[in-house]
Amino acid sequence: MNIRIVVPAPRPGLDMAAGYGWVQSAAIRAGDYVFVSGLVAVDPESGERLNGTLTSEAHRAFRNLELVLEAAGSCSTPSPSPEGGSPWSAAK
């Protein structure tokens, strides 16, 4: 029997239902799988949409993905960066 667990948004700005009225959860955990949808380049605390270069927006979206995966009890870091820590933390 698979049990689905709705993973709440780890930060207020990543709660798309509250911030934008979107009917979606941050993630769903089903057994060993985590399903994530709708992550964009927003500030995780305020929910403000970040506008920048393709690179800076991609890095923000992946840092948001990392926050959601950690909240789901998963690991998003395939290998450590040369500087240590998350590979997404280097870009601003």
C-alpha positions in Angstrom: 0.0 0.0 0.0 1.4 3.4 -1.1 0.7 6.3 1.2 0.8 9.8 -0.3 2.0 12.6 1.9 1.4 16.2 0.9 4.6 18.2 1.7 3.8 21.7 2.8 5.8 24.7 1.4 9.0 25.1 3.5 8.9 28.9 3.2 5.9 31.3 2.9 6.9 32.6 -0.5 6.9 29.0 -1.9 3.2 28.5 -1.0 1.7 28.9 -4.4 -1.8 28.3 -3.1 -1.7 31.1 -0.7 0.4 33.5 -2.8 -1.2 33.0 -6.2 -4.3 30.9 -5.7 -2.8 28.0 -7.5 -4.3 24.7 -6.5 -1.1 22.7 -5.9 1.1 21.6 -3.1 4.9 22.2 -2.9 5.4 18.4 -3.3 3.8 15.0 -2.9 5.8 12.1 -1.4 4.7 8.7 -2.5 6.8 5.9 -1.1 10.4 6.5 -2.3 9.3 9.1 -4.8 8.9 12.9 -4.5 6.9 14.7 -7.1 7.5 18.5 -7.3 5.7 20.9 -9.6 5.5 24.6 -10.4 8.7 26.0 -8.9 9.8 29.3 -10.4 12.3 32.0 -9.5 10.6 33.6 -6.5 12.0 34.8 -3.2 11.2 32.0 -0.8 10.3 34.3 2.0 8.2 37.0 0.3 7.0 35.2 -2.8 8.1 38.1 -5.0 8.9 37.1 -8.5 12.6 37.6 -9.3 13.5 39.1 -12.7 17.1 38.7 -13.8 19.2 36.8 -16.3 18.4 33.3 -17.3 21.2 32.0 -15.2 20.2 33.9 -12.0 16.6 32.8 -12.4 17.6 29.2 -12.9 19.8 29.2 -9.9 17.0 30.7 -7.7 14.5 28.1 -9.0 17.0 25.3 -8.2 17.6 26.7 -4.7 13.8 26.7 -4.3 13.7 23.1 -5.5 16.4 22.2 -2.9 14.3 23.7 -0.1 11.2 21.7 -1.2 13.1 18.5 -1.5 14.7 18.9 1.9 11.2 19.6 3.4 10.1 16.3 1.8 13.0 14.4 3.4 15.0 14.0 0.2 18.4 15.1 -0.9 18.8 17.3 -4.0 22.6 17.6 -4.0 24.0 14.9 -6.4 27.6 15.8 -5.4 29.2 18.5 -3.3 30.4 21.6 -5.0 34.2 22.3 -5.0 33.6 25.1 -2.4 31.5 22.9 -0.2 27.8 23.1 0.4 25.1 23.3 -2.2 26.0 23.6 -5.9 23.1 26.2 -6.2 24.4 28.5 -3.5 27.2 30.0 -5.5 25.1 32.1 -7.9 23.4 35.3 -6.9 
